[in-house]
Amino acid sequence: MKKHKINYRLQAFGTNRKRKIVARREISYEIRLATQLLLDELCFNWNKSRLEAQINNSIDASDREAFLSLSEQYQSYVKE
């Protein structure tokens, strides 16, 4: 697969403004995809555990309205 290139241009401030530094970094598509999938999974698991904790707190507090609202949101995490 093709590598995606990211170019950076750094400019010096001060009296010598004509000098520019160019840095290039190549990130392969596979690494970017794997990183995005990992971040998505981490966010999904964190949101799910946070919602579970809120549901448990609403059960402990006997708050029926909060429980129903949170359990409706939780349905999207358990559907396959």
Backbone as numpy.savetxt, mean C-alpha at the origin, in Angstrom:
# Nx Ny Nz CAx CAy CAz Cx Cy Cz
11.25 -10.04 -20.24 10.42 -8.86 -20.24 11.30 -7.62 -20.24
10.72 -6.53 -20.68 11.44 -5.27 -20.73 11.66 -4.71 -19.33
12.75 -4.02 -19.17 13.02 -3.35 -17.92 12.50 -1.92 -18.02
11.87 -1.48 -16.98 11.38 -0.11 -16.92 12.48 0.75 -16.31
12.75 1.87 -16.90 13.81 2.73 -16.43 13.24 3.95 -15.73
13.91 4.31 -14.67 13.57 5.52 -13.94 14.79 6.43 -13.99
14.61 7.63 -14.46 15.71 8.58 -14.56 15.54 9.68 -13.53
16.64 10.04 -12.91 16.66 11.13 -11.95 17.60 12.21 -12.47
17.21 13.45 -12.32 18.09 14.56 -12.68 18.27 15.43 -11.44
19.50 15.51 -11.00 19.82 16.32 -9.84 20.51 17.59 -10.32
20.05 18.71 -9.86 20.64 19.98 -10.24 21.33 20.60 -9.04
22.51 21.12 -9.26 23.26 21.78 -8.19 22.72 23.18 -8.00
22.57 23.59 -6.77 22.13 24.94 -6.45 23.35 25.78 -6.12
23.26 27.02 -6.37 24.37 27.91 -6.06 24.88 28.58 -7.32
26.17 28.86 -7.33 26.76 29.61 -8.44 26.96 28.75 -9.67
27.20 27.47 -9.52 27.50 26.58 -10.65 26.22 25.83 -11.04
25.32 26.46 -11.77 24.05 25.84 -12.14 24.11 25.04 -13.42
25.19 25.10 -14.16 25.27 24.39 -15.43 25.57 22.90 -15.24
26.07 22.53 -14.09 26.44 21.15 -13.83 25.22 20.34 -13.39
24.91 19.26 -14.07 23.80 18.39 -13.73 24.32 16.98 -13.51
23.73 16.29 -12.57 24.08 14.90 -12.31 22.89 14.06 -12.75
23.13 13.06 -13.56 22.07 12.18 -14.04 22.31 10.79 -13.48
21.32 10.25 -12.81 21.42 8.91 -12.26 20.31 8.06 -12.87
20.62 6.84 -13.18 19.62 5.94 -13.76 19.51 4.68 -12.91
18.30 4.22 -12.76 18.06 3.00 -12.01 17.04 2.18 -12.79
17.33 0.93 -12.99 16.42 0.06 -13.73 15.75 -0.90 -12.75
14.44 -0.96 -12.85 13.67 -1.88 -12.03 12.90 -2.78 -12.97
13.08 -4.07 -12.79 12.40 -4.99 -13.70 10.90 -5.05 -13.37
10.14 -5.43 -14.34 8.69 -5.51 -14.19 8.31 -6.53 -13.12
9.04 -7.65 -13.07 8.74 -8.71 -12.11 8.90 -8.22 -10.68
9.94 -7.44 -10.44 10.17 -6.93 -9.08 9.09 -5.93 -8.71
8.72 -5.07 -9.63 7.66 -4.10 -9.35 6.33 -4.80 -9.08
6.03 -5.84 -9.86 4.79 -6.57 -9.68 4.79 -7.30 -8.33
5.88 -7.98 -8.01 5.97 -8.70 -6.74 5.85 -7.74 -5.56
6.46 -6.58 -5.67 6.38 -5.59 -4.60 4.96 -5.09 -4.43
4.29 -4.82 -5.53 2.90 -4.33 -5.46 1.99 -5.39 -4.86
2.17 -6.65 -5.24 1.35 -7.73 -4.69 1.59 -7.90 -3.19
2.84 -7.78 -2.77 3.16 -7.89 -1.36 2.53 -6.76 -0.56
2.62 -5.54 -1.06 2.01 -4.40 -0.38 0.48 -4.53 -0.32
-0.12 -5.01 -1.39 -1.56 -5.22 -1.40 -1.98 -6.25 -0.35
-1.22 -7.33 -0.25 -1.55 -8.37 0.73 -1.37 -7.86 2.15
-0.31 -7.10 2.40 -0.09 -6.55 3.73 -1.21 -5.60 4.13
-1.62 -4.75 3.22 -2.73 -3.81 3.50 -4.03 -4.56 3.73
-4.29 -5.58 2.92 -5.51 -6.37 3.07 -5.55 -7.03 4.45
-4.45 -7.67 4.85 -4.42 -8.36 6.15 -4.54 -7.39 7.30
-3.89 -6.21 7.18 -3.96 -5.23 8.26 -5.39 -4.69 8.39
-6.02 -4.37 7.27 -7.39 -3.85 7.31 -8.36 -4.90 7.86
-8.15 -6.15 7.48 -9.03 -7.23 7.94 -8.88 -7.42 9.45
-7.66 -7.44 9.95 -7.46 -7.64 11.40 -7.98 -6.44 12.19
-7.84 -5.23 11.64 -8.36 -4.04 12.30 -9.88 -4.09 12.39
-10.51 -4.53 11.30 -11.96 -4.64 11.29 -12.44 -5.72 12.25
-11.72 -6.84 12.32 -12.06 -7.89 13.28 -11.99 -7.38 14.72
-10.97 -6.58 15.02 -10.84 -6.02 16.36 -11.99 -5.07 16.67
-12.40 -4.27 15.68 -13.54 -3.37 15.89 -14.83 -4.15 16.10
-14.99 -5.24 15.38 -16.18 -6.09 15.55 -16.19 -6.69 16.95
-15.04 -7.19 17.39 -14.96 -7.76 18.74 -15.24 -6.71 19.81
-14.76 -5.49 19.61 -15.04 -4.42 20.57 -16.52 -4.07 20.59
-17.17 -4.09 19.44 -18.61 -3.78 19.42 -19.42 -4.90 20.08
-18.95 -6.13 19.96 -19.63 -7.24 20.66 -19.47 -7.08 22.17
-18.24 -6.74 22.59 -17.99 -6.56 24.02 -18.80 -5.39 24.59
-19.00 -4.36 23.80 -19.75 -3.19 24.25 -21.25 -3.35 24.04
-21.69 -4.45 23.47 -23.11 -4.72 23.18 -23.71 -3.63 22.30
-22.94 -3.17 21.32 -23.40 -2.14 20.39 -23.85 -2.83 19.10
-25.15 -3.07 19.01 -25.71 -3.83 17.89 -25.56 -3.09 16.56
-25.81 -1.79 16.56 -25.73 -1.02 15.31 -24.32 -1.02 14.75
-23.33 -0.82 15.60 -21.93 -0.84 15.14 -21.56 -2.24 14.64
-22.03 -3.26 15.35 -21.74 -4.63 14.93 -22.31 -4.92 13.54
-23.55 -4.52 13.30 -24.16 -4.78 12.00 -23.45 -4.01 10.89
-23.08 -2.78 11.17 -22.37 -1.98 10.17 -20.99 -2.58 9.86
-20.25 -2.95 10.90 -18.91 -3.51 10.71 -18.96 -4.90 10.07
-19.95 -5.70 10.45 -20.03 -7.04 9.85 -20.40 -6.96 8.37
-21.14 -5.93 7.99 -21.45 -5.73 6.57 -20.18 -5.38 5.79
-19.32 -4.54 6.38 -18.04 -4.21 5.75 -17.12 -5.43 5.69
-17.21 -6.27 6.72 -16.34 -7.45 6.81 -16.67 -8.50 5.74
-17.89 -8.48 5.22 -18.30 -9.47 4.22 -17.41 -9.45 2.98
-16.91 -8.28 2.62 -16.06 -8.20 1.44 -14.71 -8.87 1.66
-14.30 -9.07 2.90 -13.03 -9.73 3.20 -13.13 -11.24 3.22
-14.32 -11.79 3.42 -14.46 -13.23 3.53 -15.06 -13.87 2.28
-15.57 -13.07 1.37 -16.11 -13.63 0.11 -14.96 -14.10 -0.77
-15.20 -15.16 -1.47 -14.16 -15.68 -2.38 -14.62 -15.61 -3.81
